[in-house]
Structure formats: C-alpha cells, structure tokens
Amino acid sequence: MSSFINVLKDSYALLLAEPKLFIPKLIVAALFSIPLLLFPELALEAIALRTEQVLINTIWVLGVFIIASTLVDILINAMYPFMVRDYFDKKPISISNAFKDSIGKFFVVAPAVLAVELLTIVIVFVASFPLAMAFLSGNIVFIAAAVAVTLAVLFIVLVLFYLVYPISTLEKNHFIGALGKSISLSLKNKGDISKATALTFMISLLAFALAFAVTIYSKSGFVEGSVIALLLFIGVRFATAMLYAYQYVLNPVFYLEYEKNKVMK
C-alpha cells in the first residue's frame, strides 16, 4: 500500500503532467461564481422586505440553483476517476471521453452523492435548532460550542464519503454498495482521509463567507471594502477550483494506490 505522502506527491505530479485536469473545475467555478455572488443580495432583500411572496421566490431561486449546481458538479466530479485511471493505465486522458463515461455512470453516482447531500441537509436542519438557541442566548461560549459541534459532524460526513466518487464510478456497485464501501475504506484510512479533507473544507467555508462580505460592504457604501472583498472572492474561487481539482485527482489516486495497489510511474 502506498504512503499518504506518496499519494499527495503522485496527485501533484499528475496535475503537473496533465494540466488539462484543472479545466473542468475551473469551468464550474466560473459558471457558478455569478449566482453565488447574487444570492446574498437576493437573500438580504428578501429578509428586508419580509413579504411571503418574496421569500417564496427566493426559496425557489435558491432551490433551482442548488439542484443545477449539484447535478453539474456530480457530472464533472465523476469525470476525474476515469481520467486518473487512464493515466495509471498509460492511456491518453480525454476530457470528452471522461464526460461520456461520467454520463454512463450517472445513475449510480448521482443517487450516492445525493444521499450524502440529503444527509448533510438533515444534519444542518437538526443543527439549526440548537444554533438558533445559541445565537438568541447571546452566550459566546454556547454559540462557539454549537458551531464547533455542527462543523465537526459535517466534517465527519465528508470524511466518511470521501471516496464515494472513485468507488461508484470505477467499481460495479449499486449506489448503496458504493456508500457502504466508501464508509468502510474511509474508516480504515480515517487519519489520511481526514488530512485530505481538512483544507478543502476550510477553503469552501471561506469562499461562502466572502460572498456575503461583498454584499455587506456594498450595502454599507464602503466601496473600497467591496472591491477588496470581490477580489478576494475571485481569488478564493480560483484557489478553490484549483484545490477541488487536486482533491478530485487525489480521491482516485488514493483509491487506486491504497485499494488497488497500483503504482504511478
């Protein structure tokens, strides 16, 4: 079995050798950066107006955006295991062929990923009650504890299903089998997978926070702050796309080297 350091190095070397692997995640980041920036503005207006119709419209817009972005992300993310496998097998990497393969496995990958997304939504919904109580109490310690526990639970979910993409694409499993094996392999390698998940988790939270910062600065009339926040947001979105590309290369490299004992030369 390969060491975690070797997996990190091999993933980095693969991206250097095949920079086209960055392209799918950069396209997704560009497509959804504008809606991500517009949503805080829409949400703040809905809260300010406090009318039922505006709130309903906001929920519909948010729902459509989440569904669209999730489905596109599933298709794009599912491309990476095929491209990485081809690299290990000394075959040329083709983005178009990987996209076709991703479509072919969509009805295995999508239910597995959506099940994880649903679990995440349930966790957030359940956590919203103690979080609301914490914020209403005004107790800083209570607030910090509630936020920390919620983030910890979400992080554990990300770790448990870290390998869901390579397993659901490269193995002949139904989606329930893919979820089960992802949990099994993640528990077996929980230390290394936790390390791989941590940085991406923090960067994602930062990108979302900066989206709201742009709107807040704009509302306050602090133009310089808005411009700085926007530049930071663009930078973080670019960095996030690069990091996600690395993550989704790392996933199948981890899987192929740890589970299939393949060696990248």
MOHUJO-V651329 format. One record per pair of residues at least 12 apart in sequence whose ideal C-beta (glycine too) atoms are under 10 Angstrom apart, sorted by the first residue. I is the first residue (numbers start at 1). J is the second residue. Records with the same first field share a line. If there is no record, write none. Layout:
BEGIN
I: J + J
END
This chain:
BEGIN
1: 189 + 257 + 258 + 259 + 261
2: 253 + 254 + 256 + 257 + 258 + 261 + 262 + 263 + 264
3: 192 + 257 + 258
4: 189 + 191 + 192 + 193 + 195 + 196 + 254 + 257 + 258
5: 192
6: 253 + 257 + 263 + 264
7: 189 + 192 + 196 + 250 + 253 + 254 + 255 + 256 + 257 + 258 + 264
8: 192 + 195 + 196 + 246 + 250 + 253 + 254
9: 253 + 264
10: 84 + 87 + 88 + 249 + 250 + 253 + 254 + 256 + 257 + 262 + 263 + 264 + 265
11: 84 + 196 + 245 + 246 + 247 + 248 + 249 + 250 + 251 + 252 + 253 + 254 + 257 + 264
12: 246 + 249 + 250 + 253
13: 253 + 264
14: 83 + 84 + 87 + 88 + 93 + 246 + 249 + 250 + 252 + 253 + 264
15: 242 + 245 + 246 + 249 + 250
17: 87 + 93 + 264
18: 83 + 84 + 86 + 87 + 92 + 93 + 249
19: 245
20: 83 + 93 + 94 + 95
21: 79 + 80 + 83 + 84 + 87 + 93 + 95 + 98 + 245 + 246 + 248 + 249
22: 241 + 242 + 244 + 245 + 246 + 249
23: 76 + 95 + 241 + 245
24: 72 + 75 + 76 + 77 + 79 + 80 + 83 + 95 + 98 + 99 + 102 + 241 + 244 + 245 + 248
25: 73 + 76 + 77 + 79 + 80 + 240 + 241 + 242 + 243 + 244 + 245 + 246 + 247 + 248 + 249
26: 237 + 238 + 241 + 242 + 244 + 245
27: 72 + 76 + 241
28: 69 + 72 + 73 + 75 + 76 + 77 + 241 + 244 + 245
29: 207 + 234 + 236 + 237 + 238 + 239 + 240 + 241 + 242 + 244 + 245
30: 237 + 238 + 241
31: 68 + 69 + 72
32: 65 + 68 + 69 + 72 + 73 + 237
33: 207 + 211 + 233 + 234 + 237 + 238 + 240 + 241
35: 61 + 62 + 64 + 65 + 68 + 69 + 211
36: 65 + 69 + 207 + 208 + 210 + 211 + 214 + 233 + 237
37: 210 + 211 + 212 + 214 + 215 + 230 + 233 + 234 + 237
38: 61 + 65 + 211 + 215
39: 58 + 61 + 62 + 65 + 66 + 208 + 211 + 212 + 215
40: 208 + 211 + 212 + 213 + 214 + 215 + 216 + 218 + 219
41: 211 + 212 + 214 + 215 + 218 + 219
42: 54 + 57 + 58 + 61 + 62 + 65 + 215
43: 55 + 58 + 61 + 62 + 212 + 215
44: 58 + 212 + 215 + 216 + 218 + 219
45: 58 + 215
46: 58 + 59 + 61 + 62
48: 219
66: 117 + 121
67: 114
70: 110 + 113 + 114 + 117
71: 106 + 110 + 113 + 114
73: 113 + 117 + 244
74: 102 + 105 + 106 + 109 + 110 + 111 + 112 + 113 + 114 + 117 + 165 + 168
75: 99 + 102 + 103 + 105 + 106 + 109 + 110
76: 98 + 99 + 102 + 244 + 245 + 248
77: 102 + 109 + 113 + 164 + 165 + 169 + 244 + 247 + 248 + 251
78: 98 + 99 + 101 + 102 + 103 + 104 + 105 + 106 + 108 + 109 + 110 + 113 + 165 + 166 + 168 + 169 + 248
79: 94 + 95 + 96 + 97 + 98 + 99 + 100 + 101 + 102 + 103 + 165 + 169 + 248
80: 98 + 102 + 165 + 166 + 169 + 244 + 245 + 247 + 248 + 249 + 250 + 251 + 252 + 253
81: 98 + 101 + 102 + 105 + 109 + 163 + 165 + 166 + 167 + 168 + 169 + 170 + 171 + 248 + 249 + 251 + 252 + 253 + 255 + 256
82: 94 + 95 + 97 + 98 + 99 + 100 + 101 + 102 + 104 + 105 + 166 + 169 + 170 + 252
83: 95 + 97 + 98 + 99 + 101 + 102 + 248 + 249 + 252
84: 98 + 166 + 170 + 248 + 249 + 250 + 251 + 252 + 253 + 254 + 255 + 256 + 262 + 264
85: 98 + 101 + 166 + 169 + 170 + 252 + 253 + 255 + 256 + 260 + 262
86: 98 + 101
87: 249 + 252 + 253 + 256 + 264
88: 252 + 253 + 256 + 257 + 260 + 262 + 263 + 264 + 265
89: 256 + 262
90: 265
98: 169
101: 169 + 170
102: 165 + 169
104: 169
105: 165 + 168 + 169 + 170 + 171 + 178
106: 169
107: 174 + 175
108: 167 + 168 + 169 + 171 + 172 + 173 + 174 + 175 + 177 + 178
109: 164 + 165 + 167 + 168 + 169 + 175 + 178
110: 168 + 175
111: 168 + 174 + 175 + 176 + 178 + 179
112: 161 + 164 + 165 + 167 + 168 + 169 + 173 + 174 + 175 + 176 + 177 + 178 + 179 + 182
113: 161 + 164 + 165 + 168 + 175 + 178 + 179
114: 175
115: 161 + 164 + 175 + 176 + 178 + 179
116: 157 + 158 + 160 + 161 + 164 + 179 + 182
117: 157 + 161
119: 154 + 157 + 160 + 161 + 179
120: 153 + 154 + 157 + 158 + 161
123: 150 + 153 + 154 + 156 + 157
124: 150 + 153 + 154
126: 150 + 153
127: 146 + 147 + 149 + 150 + 151 + 153 + 154
128: 146 + 150
129: 146
130: 142 + 145 + 146 + 147 + 149 + 150
131: 143 + 146 + 147 + 149 + 150
132: 146
133: 146
134: 146 + 147 + 149 + 150
135: 147
151: 201 + 202 + 205
154: 201 + 205
155: 194 + 197 + 198 + 201 + 202
156: 186 + 190 + 194 + 197
157: 197
158: 186 + 193 + 194 + 196 + 197 + 198 + 200 + 201 + 204
159: 183 + 186 + 187 + 189 + 190 + 191 + 193 + 194 + 195 + 196 + 197 + 198 + 201
160: 179 + 182 + 183 + 184 + 185 + 186 + 187 + 190 + 193 + 197
161: 178 + 179 + 182 + 183 + 186 + 193 + 197
162: 182 + 183 + 185 + 186 + 189 + 190 + 192 + 193 + 194 + 196 + 197 + 200 + 247 + 250 + 251 + 254 + 255
163: 178 + 181 + 182 + 183 + 184 + 185 + 186 + 189 + 193 + 251 + 252 + 254 + 255 + 258 + 259
164: 178 + 179 + 181 + 182 + 183 + 185 + 186 + 251
165: 178 + 182 + 247 + 248 + 251 + 252 + 255
166: 178 + 182 + 185 + 248 + 251 + 252 + 253 + 254 + 255 + 256 + 259 + 260
167: 179 + 180 + 181 + 182 + 184 + 185 + 251 + 252 + 255 + 259
168: 181 + 182
169: 251 + 252 + 255
170: 252 + 255 + 256 + 259 + 260
171: 255 + 259 + 260
181: 259
182: 255
185: 254 + 255 + 258 + 259
188: 258 + 259
189: 254 + 255 + 258 + 259
192: 254 + 258
193: 250 + 251 + 254 + 258
196: 246 + 247 + 250 + 251 + 254
197: 247 + 250
199: 243 + 246 + 247
200: 240 + 243 + 244 + 246 + 247 + 248 + 250
203: 236 + 237 + 239 + 240 + 242 + 243 + 244 + 247
204: 236 + 240 + 243 + 244
206: 232 + 233 + 236 + 239 + 240
207: 232 + 233 + 235 + 236 + 237 + 239 + 240 + 241
208: 233 + 236 + 240
209: 229 + 232 + 233 + 236
210: 229 + 230 + 231 + 232 + 233 + 234 + 235 + 236 + 237
211: 229 + 230 + 233 + 236 + 237
212: 229 + 233
213: 225 + 226 + 228 + 229 + 230 + 232 + 233
214: 226 + 227 + 228 + 229 + 230 + 231 + 232 + 233 + 234
215: 229
216: 229
217: 229 + 230
218: 230
END
